[in-house]
Amino acid sequence: MNSSDKKTIAVFGATGHQGAGVVRALKANDQFKVRALTRQPDTYQGPADEVIAADLDRPETLAAALAGAHGVFLVTNYWQDGTDEMKQATSAIDAAKAAGVDHMVWSTLPNVEAISGGKISLPQFTGKAKIDPIVEAAGFALHTFVVPPAYYQNFSGPVGPQKQQDGGYGWVLPIDPSVRCFHMGDIGELGRIVAGAFAHPEETGKGVYLPLVGDFLSFGDIVNTLNQQGHQFSFTQVPTEVFAGFFPGAAAVAENLTYYENYTYLGTRSFEHEIALANRVAGKTPTTFAAWAAENFRLDTSAA
């Protein structure tokens, strides 16, 4: 099949962690024409077949970006300054519907507010979950939800081990290290699930949730895995109220960990069937934390 006969998949956030992986996986799959959507198309360096300017904060850019697309991968970035995820996603969903898109794949997260009965507020999770019913109600012929995990990458980055008073490295956190609660994965592998969803719409296109889960671990498991690979990291559990005073933003980190410990990353329902389906359509079992860490874990001592 030459590229002019292939259906087009438009990928939002094509330069980000998720979108770049989706572009790579779709290209490797070779079933679709891949259109990268980015605010700065002139600087795009990826392997997409075409690149078009699209800015979720400028809805007027979206009609041209989505014209003729069969499928759309949509992701929003909560951490970007000034982002209104609800507004951005609604603009993209409306534009995709108007463009006649058949298959919408939305990158979502659990509704922590609902799962915790309102006890825990994690807007970076719940804000995405609240977009799910909008995708559902839009009336696409096909729609799929993918669920990214706790990134392995973060454990050697933003939440990596810190220098301790004794000169060693480790973690001081308000979480019981024996509780298995982290659904984890290499975020670069989410793309294979997304590509699999587009390639197997009969299995995935009726609103199923497809989580990427390479491993399900406790914090103690994470530390032990790294130490078995030659590191010497420590772990100290501290009360939440003590941790909350450690640094600006510590209270929000503690809230995250309280949610994980009490409900797990994916919440209280079992996703066993959905994880198996995600792995099947991806065509490959995700990388375990131990395998990822052996290849990729690097201790960043530059901030010490």
TIZA-525037 format. One record per atom (N, C-alpha, C): x, y, z; atom name. Coordinates in steps of 0.05 Angstrom, whole numbers, m for minus. Example, Ala and Ser with C-alpha at 12.3 -4.5 7.8 and 13.67 -1.06 7.14 Angstrom:
2
       c1       c2       c3   at
      264     m114      156    N
      246      m90      156   CA
      264      m66      156    C
      257      m45      142    N
      273      m21      143   CA
      258        1      157    C
***
This chain:
304
       c1       c2       c3   at
       17      m24        0    N
        0        0        0   CA
       18       25        0    C
       15       42      m20    N
       31       67      m19   CA
       18       87        0    C
       33      107        7    N
       25      125       28   CA
       m1      141       21    C
       m5      145       m5    N
      m29      160      m13   CA
      m55      144       m8    C
      m52      117       m5    N
      m76      100        0   CA
      m81       96       30    C
      m61      104       46    N
      m64       99       75   CA
      m81      120       88    C
      m96      112      108    N
     m111      131      125   CA
      m92      147      142    C
      m99      172      148    N
      m82      190      163   CA
      m89      190      193    C
      m69      188      210    N
      m72      192      238   CA
      m58      218      246    C
      m73      236      258    N
      m61      261      268   CA
      m54      259      297    C
      m30      267      304    N
      m19      262      331   CA
      m13      289      344    C
      m29      296      364    N
      m23      320      380   CA
        1      316      398    C
       15      338      404    N
       38      336      422   CA
       60      318      410    C
       64      320      384    N
       82      302      370   CA
      111      304      379    C
      118      325      393    N
      146      328      403   CA
      148      321      433    C
      126      314      446    N
      127      307      474   CA
      132      278      479    C
      134      270      504    N
      139      242      512   CA
      119      223      499    C
       94      229      502    N
       73      211      492   CA
       70      212      461    C
       67      237      451    N
       62      240      423   CA
       85      230      405    C
      110      235      414    N
      133      226      398   CA
      134      195      396    C
      127      182      419    N
      125      153      419   CA
      103      142      401    C
       81      157      400    N
       59      149      383   CA
       67      151      353    C
       80      173      346    N
       90      176      319   CA
      109      154      311    C
      128      148      329    N
      147      126      323   CA
      133       99      319    C
      114       93      337    N
      100       67      336   CA
       83       65      311    C
       69       87      304    N
       53       87      279   CA
       70       83      254    C
       93       96      254    N
      112       93      231   CA
      122       64      230    C
      129       52      253    N
      138       25      253   CA
      117        5      244    C
       92       11      252    N
       69       m5      245   CA
       64       m4      214    C
       68       19      202    N
       68       23      173   CA
       40       19      161    C
       19       22      177    N
       m8       18      167   CA
      m22       44      160    C
      m12       66      172    N
      m24       92      169   CA
       m4      113      160    C
      m15      134      149    N
        1      158      144   CA
        1      175      170    C
       24      185      178    N
       26      198      204   CA
       29      228      201    C
       12      243      213    N
       13      272      213   CA
       19      282      241    C
       43      294      243    N
       51      306      269   CA
       39      334      271    C
       27      339      295    N
       15      365      301   CA
       32      378      323    C
       41      402      317    N
       59      416      336   CA
       55      446      333    C
       61      460      354    N
       59      489      353   CA
       81      501      336    C
      103      486      333    N
      126      497      319   CA
      135      477      297    C
      120      475      276    N
      126      455      255   CA
      153      459      242    C
      163      484      242    N
      189      489      229   CA
      212      476      243    C
      209      470      268    N
      231      457      283   CA
      227      427      287    C
      206      416      275    N
      200      387      279   CA
      222      370      266    C
      232      350      281    N
      254      333      271   CA
      246      304      269    C
      221      297      275    N
      213      269      278   CA
      208      256      251    C
      199      230      252    N
      196      214      228   CA
      168      215      215    C
      151      233      224    N
      123      234      213   CA
      124      239      183    C
      103      230      169    N
      101      234      140   CA
       96      264      133    C
       82      277      151    N
       77      306      147   CA
       74      320      174    C
       79      345      174    N
       77      361      199   CA
       60      385      194    C
       41      391      212    N
       23      414      209   CA
       22      429      235    C
       20      455      233    N
       17      472      257   CA
      m10      468      270    C
      m10      464      296    N
      m34      462      312   CA
      m29      471      340    C
      m46      487      351    N
      m43      498      378   CA
      m69      495      392    C
      m70      479      413    N
      m95      473      427   CA
     m106      499      440    C
      m89      519      443    N
      m99      545      454   CA
     m109      563      432    C
     m107      555      407    N
     m117      571      385   CA
     m135      553      368    C
     m160      550      375    N
     m178      531      362   CA
     m180      536      332    C
     m174      560      323    N
     m176      566      294   CA
     m154      551      278    C
     m134      540      292    N
     m113      525      278   CA
     m121      496      274    C
     m142      487      286    N
     m148      458      288   CA
     m162      446      264    C
     m179      462      250    N
     m193      451      227   CA
     m174      442      206    C
     m155      459      198    N
     m136      451      178   CA
     m118      428      187    C
     m111      428      212    N
      m94      407      223   CA
     m107      379      222    C
     m133      379      225    N
     m148      353      226   CA
     m162      345      200    C
     m161      363      181    N
     m175      357      155   CA
     m166      331      143    C
     m185      314      137    N
     m179      289      124   CA
     m168      267      141    C
     m166      271      167    N
     m155      251      185   CA
     m175      229      192    C
     m167      205      191    N
     m184      182      200   CA
     m184      180      230    C
     m160      184      242    N
     m157      181      271   CA
     m142      204      283    C
     m146      208      309    N
     m132      229      324   CA
     m122      218      351    C
      m97      223      357    N
      m87      218      384   CA
      m86      245      398    C
     m100      247      421    N
     m102      272      435   CA
      m90      269      463    C
      m72      288      469    N
      m61      289      496   CA
      m58      319      504    C
      m63      325      529    N
      m59      352      539   CA
      m38      352      561    C
      m25      375      565    N
       m3      376      585   CA
      m11      394      608    C
      m19      381      630    N
      m28      395      654   CA
       m6      414      664    C
       19      406      661    N
       42      420      674   CA
       51      445      658    C
       40      448      634    N
       47      472      618   CA
       34      496      630    C
       48      518      634    N
       38      542      647   CA
       12      551      633    C
       m8      556      649    N
      m33      568      638   CA
      m51      548      624    C
      m45      522      625    N
      m61      503      610   CA
      m89      499      623    C
     m110      501      606    N
     m137      494      614   CA
     m144      468      598    C
     m139      445      611    N
     m142      420      596   CA
     m170      416      586    C
     m190      423      601    N
     m218      420      593   CA
     m223      436      567    C
     m214      461      567    N
     m218      478      544   CA
     m203      468      520    C
     m178      460      524    N
     m162      450      502   CA
     m174      425      490    C
     m180      406      507    N
     m190      380      497   CA
     m217      384      483    C
     m235      400      494    N
     m261      405      482   CA
     m258      417      455    C
     m239      436      452    N
     m234      448      425   CA
     m225      427      405    C
     m207      409      414    N
     m197      389      396   CA
     m219      368      389    C
     m235      361      409    N
     m256      341      404   CA
     m277      353      384    C
     m284      378      389    N
     m303      391      371   CA
     m292      393      342    C
     m267      400      340    N
     m254      403      313   CA
     m252      376      300    C
     m246      355      315    N
     m244      328      304   CA
     m271      318      294    C
     m291      324      309    N
     m318      316      301   CA
     m326      330      276    C
     m321      357      275    N
     m328      373      251   CA
     m312      364      227    C
     m288      353      231    N
     m271      344      209   CA
     m278      316      199    C
     m297      303      213    N
     m305      276      204   CA
     m286      254      213    C
     m271      259      235    N
     m253      239      245   CA
     m269      214      254    C
     m259      190      248    N
     m273      166      255   CA
     m265      155      283    C
     m239      157      290    N
     m228      144      314   CA
     m212      164      331    C
     m223      169      354    N
     m209      187      374   CA
     m196      170      396    C
     m170      174      400    N
     m156      161      422   CA
     m147      183      441    C
     m157      182      465    N
     m153      203      485   CA
     m135      192      508    C
     m114      206      515    N
      m96      198      536   CA
     m107      209      563    C
     m116      191      580    N
     m130      199      604   CA
     m116      189      629    C
     m128      195      652    N
     m119      185      678   CA
     m143      180      696    C
     m139      165      718    N
     m161      159      736   CA
     m174      184      749    C
     m199      182      755    N
     m214      203      769   CA
     m210      200      799    C
     m188      213      809    N
     m180      210      837   CA
     m202      220      856    C
     m215      242      848    N
     m237      253      864   CA
     m259      233      869    C
     m267      219      848    N
     m288      198      850   CA
     m277      174      866    C
     m253      165      859    N
     m242      141      872   CA
     m239      145      902    C
     m230      169      910    N
     m225      174      939   CA
     m250      185      953    C
     m272      187      939    N
     m296      199      952   CA
     m292      228      960    C
     m276      242      944    N
     m271      270      949   CA
     m250      276      970    C
     m237      256      980    N
     m218      260     1002   CA
     m191      270      991    C
     m185      263      966    N
     m159      270      955   CA
     m163      286      929    C
     m148      307      926    N
     m150      324      902   CA
     m124      322      886    C
     m125      310      863    N
     m103      309      844   CA
     m113      319      817    C
     m113      345      813    N
     m125      356      789   CA
     m112      347      763    C
      m86      339      765    N
      m72      330      742   CA
      m82      303      733    C
      m95      288      751    N
     m109      263      744   CA
     m138      268      737    C
     m152      280      756    N
     m181      282      753   CA
     m189      300      730    C
     m173      321      725    N
     m179      338      702   CA
     m181      323      676    C
     m163      304      672    N
     m164      288      648   CA
     m188      269      648    C
     m193      256      671    N
     m216      238      673   CA
     m242      251      666    C
     m245      277      673    N
     m270      291      668   CA
     m274      296      638    C
     m254      292      622    N
     m257      295      593   CA
     m267      269      580    C
     m264      247      594    N
     m273      221      583   CA
     m302      222      574    C
     m321      232      590    N
     m349      232      581   CA
     m354      251      557    C
     m337      271      554    N
     m340      289      531   CA
     m332      274      505    C
     m310      258      507    N
     m302      241      484   CA
     m325      221      478    C
     m336      209      499    N
     m357      189      496   CA
     m382      202      483    C
     m389      226      491    N
     m414      239      482   CA
     m411      251      454    C
     m386      253      444    N
     m382      267      418   CA
     m393      250      395    C
     m395      224      399    N
     m407      208      378   CA
     m389      199      356    C
     m363      196      362    N
     m344      185      342   CA
     m352      156      336    C
     m347      147      312    N
     m352      119      305   CA
     m336      101      323    C
     m312      110      331    N
     m294       94      347   CA
     m280      112      367    C
     m278      104      392    N
     m262      119      411   CA
     m250      100      432    C
     m225      108      440    N
     m209       91      458   CA
     m196      109      478    C
     m193       98      503    N
     m178      113      524   CA
     m152       98      529    C
     m130      112      528    N
     m105      100      537   CA
      m96      113      563    C
      m83       98      580    N
      m76      107      607   CA
      m46      104      611    C
      m32      127      611    N
       m3      126      616   CA
        2      119      645    C
       25      107      651    N
       32       98      679   CA
       48      119      693    C
       57      112      717    N
       78      127      730   CA
      104      122      714    C
      116      143      703    N
      138      139      685   CA
      163      128      700    C
      175      106      689    N
      201       98      700   CA
      221      121      700    C
      219      137      678    N
      238      159      675   CA
      239      178      699    C
      216      181      711    N
      214      200      734   CA
      230      191      758    C
      235      165      760    N
      249      155      784   CA
      279      159      782    C
      289      167      759    N
      317      176      758   CA
      318      206      751    C
      295      219      752    N
      293      247      745   CA
      280      262      768    C
      256      273      763    N
      242      290      783   CA
      238      277      810    C
      233      251      811    N
      229      238      837   CA
      252      218      842    C
      275      225      832    N
      298      207      836   CA
      310      210      864    C
      330      193      870    N
      343      194      897   CA
      357      220      901    C
      356      230      926    N
      369      255      933   CA
      392      250      952    C
      411      269      953    N
      434      266      971   CA
      424      268     1000    C
      433      250     1017    N
      425      249     1044   CA
      447      261     1063    C
      440      265     1088    N
      459      277     1107   CA
      484      261     1110    C
      483      234     1107    N
      506      217     1110   CA
      523      216     1085    C
      515      231     1064    N
      530      232     1040   CA
      521      212     1019    C
      504      193     1027    N
      493      174     1008   CA
      469      185      994    C
      456      168      978    N
      433      177      963   CA
      409      159      970    C
      385      171      969    N
      361      155      974   CA
      337      173      974    C
      315      161      985    N
      290      175      986   CA
      280      178     1015    C
      268      201     1021    N
      254      206     1046   CA
      226      214     1039    C
      207      196     1043    N
      180      200     1032   CA
      158      191     1052    C
      134      202     1050    N
      112      194     1068   CA
       96      172     1055    C
      109      148     1051    N
       94      125     1040   CA
      105      100     1052    C
       88       81     1057    N
       96       55     1067   CA
      110       40     1045    C
      135       33     1047    N
      150       21     1025   CA
      142       m7     1019    C
      125      m19     1036    N
      117      m47     1031   CA
       91      m49     1014    C
       77      m27     1009    N
       51      m28      996   CA
       55      m27      965    C
       46      m48      952    N
       48      m48      922   CA
       26      m30      912    C
       34       m8      898    N
       14       11      890   CA
       22       27      865    C
       46       22      854    N
       55       37      831   CA
       51       21      805    C
       32       29      789    N
       31       18      762   CA
       50       35      745    C
       71       22      736    N
       94       36      724   CA
       99       28      695    C
      114       44      680    N
      121       37      653   CA
      140       57      641    C
      152       48      618    N
      168       65      602   CA
      150       81      584    C
      147      107      588    N
      128      123      573   CA
      132      122      543    C
      156      117      535    N
      162      114      506   CA
      147       91      493    C
      137       72      510    N
      123       49      499   CA
       93       52      497    C
       82       75      507    N
       53       80      504   CA
       45       80      475    C
       63       90      458    N
       57       92      429   CA
       49       65      417    C
       61       44      426    N
       54       17      414   CA
       25       10      420    C
       16       18      444    N
      m12       13      451   CA
      m31       30      434    C
      m24       55      430    N
      m40       73      414   CA
      m41       63      385    C
      m18       56      374    N
      m17       45      346   CA
      m34       20      344    C
      m32        3      365    N
      m48      m21      366   CA
      m78      m16      367    C
      m85        5      381    N
     m114       13      383   CA
     m124       21      356    C
     m109       37      341    N
     m117       45      314   CA
     m118       21      295    C
     m100        2      299    N
      m98      m21      281   CA
     m119      m42      287    C
     m130      m42      311    N
     m149      m63      319   CA
     m175      m50      330    C
     m188      m33      313    N
     m211      m18      323   CA
     m234      m36      332    C
     m236      m60      321    N
     m258      m77      329   CA
     m256      m86      358    C
     m231      m86      369    N
     m226      m94      396   CA
     m225      m70      415    C
     m217      m47      404    N
     m210      m25      422   CA
     m229        0      419    C
     m245        0      398    N
     m258       25      390   CA
     m285       31      403    C
     m293       15      423    N
     m318       20      436   CA
     m315       30      464    C
     m295       47      468    N
     m292       60      494   CA
     m276       44      514    C
     m259       25      506    N
     m244       10      525   CA
     m221       27      536    C
     m212       20      560    N
     m188       33      572   CA
     m165       14      569    C
     m142       25      559    N
     m118       10      554   CA
      m95       21      569    C
      m89       11      593    N
      m67       21      609   CA
      m41        9      600    C
      m19       26      601    N
        8       15      598   CA
       18        8      626    C
       23      m17      630    N
       34      m25      656   CA
       57      m45      651    C
       82      m36      656    N
      104      m54      653   CA
      111      m68      679    C
      102      m56      701    N
      107      m68      727   CA
       88      m56      748    C
       84      m71      769    N
       67      m62      791   CA
       83      m67      817    C
       93      m45      829    N
      113      m48      850   CA
      106      m31      874    C
      118      m38      897    N
      119      m21      920   CA
      144       m3      918    C
      145       18      935    N
      170       34      934   CA
      194       18      943    C
      189        0      962    N
      210      m18      971   CA
      220      m35      948    C
      202      m45      931    N
      210      m61      908   CA
      228      m44      889    C
      221      m19      885    N
      236       m1      868   CA
      265        2      878    C
      267        8      904    N
      293       11      917   CA
      310      m15      915    C
      296      m37      922    N
      310      m63      922   CA
      320      m70      894    C
      303      m65      874    N
      311      m71      846   CA
      336      m56      839    C
      337      m30      846    N
      360      m13      839   CA
      385      m22      855    C
      381      m29      880    N
      404      m38      896   CA
      415      m65      887    C
      398      m82      877    N
      407     m107      865   CA
      424     m103      840    C
      421      m79      829    N
      437      m73      805   CA
      462      m57      811    C
      469      m56      837    N
      495      m44      845   CA
      493      m17      858    C
      469       m6      860    N
      466       20      874   CA
      465       15      905    C
      466       36      920    N
      464       34      949   CA
      446       56      959    C
      421       54      951    N
      401       75      958   CA
      387       67      984    C
      381       88     1000    N
      367       84     1025   CA
      338       93     1021    C
      321       84     1040    N
      293       94     1040   CA
      285       99     1069    C
      274      123     1074    N
      264      130     1101   CA
      235      139     1098    C
      218      127     1114    N
      190      135     1114   CA
      187      157     1135    C
      173      179     1128    N
      168      201     1147   CA
      138      207     1147    C
      128      218     1169    N
       99      225     1170   CA
       93      247     1148    C
       69      246     1138    N
       60      264     1117   CA
       63      293     1126    C
       55      299     1151    N
       56      327     1161   CA
       85      337     1163    C
      104      319     1168    N
      132      327     1169   CA
      142      333     1141    C
      136      314     1123    N
      145      317     1095   CA
      134      342     1082    C
      109      349     1088    N
       95      372     1076   CA
      110      398     1080    C
      127      399     1101    N
      142      424     1106   CA
      170      424     1094    C
      177      403     1080    N
      205      400     1070   CA
      212      421     1048    C
      194      426     1030    N
      200      444     1007   CA
      173      454      995    C
      174      476      980    N
      149      485      967   CA
      139      463      948    C
      113      457      951    N
      102      436      934   CA
      103      408      947    C
      115      406      970    N
      117      379      983   CA
       90      368      991    C
       72      386      999    N
       45      377     1006   CA
       31      363      983    C
       35      374      958    N
       22      362      934   CA
       35      335      928    C
       61      332      932    N
       74      306      928   CA
       63      286      949    C
       59      295      973    N
       49      277      994   CA
       20      268      987    C
        4      286      976    N
      m23      279      968   CA
      m23      258      946    C
       m4      260      927    N
       m1      239      907   CA
        5      212      920    C
       24      212      938    N
       33      187      951   CA
       11      175      968    C
       m5      193      981    N
      m28      183      997   CA
      m48      169      979    C
      m53      180      956    N
      m71      168      937   CA
      m60      140      928    C
      m35      139      920    N
      m24      114      911   CA
      m26       93      933    C
      m17      100      957    N
      m16       80      979   CA
      m44       69      986    C
      m64       87      984    N
      m91       79      992   CA
     m107       66      970    C
     m102       74      945    N
     m120       65      923   CA
     m105       53      899    C
      m79       54      898    N
      m60       48      876   CA
      m63       69      854    C
      m42       69      837    N
      m41       89      815   CA
      m66       88      798    C
      m76       64      791    N
      m99       61      773   CA
     m126       61      788    C
     m124       63      815    N
     m149       63      830   CA
     m156       35      840    C
     m180       32      850    N
     m188        7      864   CA
     m198      m15      846    C
     m206       m9      822    N
     m216      m31      805   CA
     m193      m46      791    C
     m198      m71      785    N
     m178      m87      771   CA
     m178      m81      742    C
     m155      m76      730    N
     m153      m71      701   CA
     m139      m95      688    C
     m140     m119      700    N
     m126     m142      690   CA
     m133     m147      660    C
     m159     m147      654    N
     m167     m153      627   CA
     m157     m131      608    C
     m160     m106      616    N
     m153      m84      599   CA
     m122      m83      594    C
     m107      m89      615    N
      m77      m90      612   CA
      m70     m112      592    C
      m83     m135      594    N
      m77     m157      576   CA
      m84     m149      547    C
     m107     m136      544    N
     m115     m127      517   CA
      m95     m106      506    C
      m87      m88      523    N
      m67      m67      514   CA
      m42      m81      504    C
      m32     m100      519    N
       m7     m114      512   CA
      m11     m130      486    C
      m35     m141      483    N
      m40     m157      459   CA
      m41     m140      434    C
      m55     m117      435    N
      m56     m100      411   CA
      m29      m87      405    C
      m14      m82      427    N
       13      m70      423   CA
       32      m89      410    C
       26     m116      413    N
       43     m136      400   CA
       68     m142      416    C
       70     m132      441    N
       94     m136      456   CA
       88     m131      486    C
       99     m147      503    N
       96     m142      532   CA
      114     m118      540    C
      104      m99      556    N
      120      m76      563   CA
      145      m84      579    C
      165      m68      577    N
      190      m72      592   CA
      186      m70      622    C
      198      m88      637    N
      196      m87      666   CA
      214      m65      677    C
      209      m57      702    N
      226      m36      714   CA
      255      m45      715    C
      260      m71      723    N
      287      m81      726   CA
      302      m79      699    C
      288      m88      678    N
      301      m87      652   CA
      306      m59      642    C
      286      m41      647    N
      290      m13      640   CA
      313        0      655    C
      314       m5      682    N
      334        8      699   CA
      362       m2      691    C
      365      m27      685    N
      391      m38      678   CA
      402      m23      654    C
      385      m15      636    N
      394       m1      611   CA
      395       29      614    C
      377       40      630    N
      371       69      629   CA
      375       85      654    C
      375       72      678    N
      375       87      703   CA
      402      101      706    C
      401      127      710    N
      426      142      715   CA
      420      160      739    C
      438      160      758    N
      436      178      782   CA
      446      205      774    C
      428      225      777    N
      435      253      771   CA
      446      266      796    C
      472      270      797    N
      484      282      821   CA
      490      312      816    C
      482      322      793    N
      488      350      787   CA
      475      370      805    C
      452      362      817    N
      437      380      835   CA
      447      379      864    C
      465      360      869    N
      474      356      896   CA
      491      379      906    C
***
